[in-house]
Amino acid sequence: MPNTPSSNKRLRQNGVRRLRNRATRSTMRSSVKRVREAVEANDLDTAKDAYKMACRKLDQAAAKNVIHKNVASRTKSRLNAAIKKIAQAA
């Protein structure tokens, strides 16, 4: 339990930020999951559309420091490689 007014405010701020970060992380993970599911189903058009949204969500999460920018870049690269792989197979 916080003792000073400043630590009480810090506790409130941390709670709000935690909820905001969880929402950002959740939407980001869901969008990445949609891309992976489309790739597994060999659905190229859906995968490309979902990839655009996933890139946007990953960049937003990186901009808000929810994830590191290199993690966002690496994830986008791996998703794009998976899409290219099913494009070549088709």
C-alpha positions in Angstrom: 0.0 0.0 0.0 1.5 3.4 -1.0 2.3 5.8 1.8 2.9 9.1 0.1 0.6 10.9 -2.3 3.2 10.6 -5.1 3.5 6.9 -4.7 -0.3 6.6 -4.6 -0.5 8.5 -7.9 2.2 6.3 -9.4 0.2 3.2 -8.4 -2.9 4.7 -10.2 -0.8 5.6 -13.3 0.8 2.1 -13.4 -2.6 0.5 -13.4 -4.0 2.6 -16.2 -0.8 2.0 -18.3 -0.9 -1.7 -17.6 -4.4 -2.0 -19.0 -3.5 0.1 -22.0 -0.4 -2.0 -22.7 -2.4 -5.3 -22.3 -4.9 -4.1 -24.8 -2.2 -3.1 -27.3 -0.4 -6.4 -26.8 -3.6 -8.5 -27.2 -4.6 -6.9 -30.5 -1.1 -7.2 -31.8 -0.9 -10.9 -30.9 -4.4 -11.6 -32.4 -3.4 -9.9 -35.7 -0.2 -12.0 -35.9 -2.2 -15.1 -35.1 -4.6 -14.4 -38.0 -1.6 -14.2 -40.4 -0.2 -17.5 -39.2 -3.6 -19.2 -39.5 -4.0 -18.0 -43.0 -0.5 -19.2 -43.9 -1.3 -22.6 -42.4 -4.5 -22.8 -44.5 -2.5 -21.7 -47.6 -4.8 -18.8 -48.1 -2.6 -16.2 -49.8 -5.0 -13.4 -50.2 -6.2 -13.5 -46.6 -2.6 -13.8 -45.4 -1.6 -10.7 -47.3 -4.5 -8.7 -46.0 -3.9 -9.9 -42.4 -0.1 -9.2 -42.8 -0.9 -5.5 -43.6 -2.9 -5.2 -40.4 -0.3 -7.1 -38.4 2.5 -4.8 -39.5 0.4 -1.8 -38.4 -0.3 -3.3 -35.0 3.4 -4.4 -34.5 4.6 -0.9 -35.4 2.1 0.7 -33.0 3.2 -1.6 -30.2 6.8 -0.8 -30.9 6.1 2.9 -31.0 4.4 2.7 -27.6 7.3 0.6 -26.2 5.1 -2.3 -25.5 7.5 -4.4 -27.4 11.1 -3.6 -28.7 11.4 -2.3 -32.2 13.7 -5.2 -33.2 11.1 -7.7 -32.0 8.5 -6.0 -34.3 10.9 -6.0 -37.2 11.8 -9.7 -36.7 8.2 -10.7 -36.4 7.3 -8.9 -39.6 10.2 -10.4 -41.4 9.3 -13.9 -40.4 5.6 -13.5 -41.3 6.6 -12.1 -44.7 8.9 -15.0 -45.3 6.1 -17.4 -44.5 3.8 -15.6 -47.0 6.4 -15.7 -49.7 6.9 -19.4 -49.1 3.3 -20.2 -49.7 3.3 -17.8 -52.7 6.1 -19.8 -54.3 4.4 -23.1 -53.7 1.2 -21.9 -55.4 
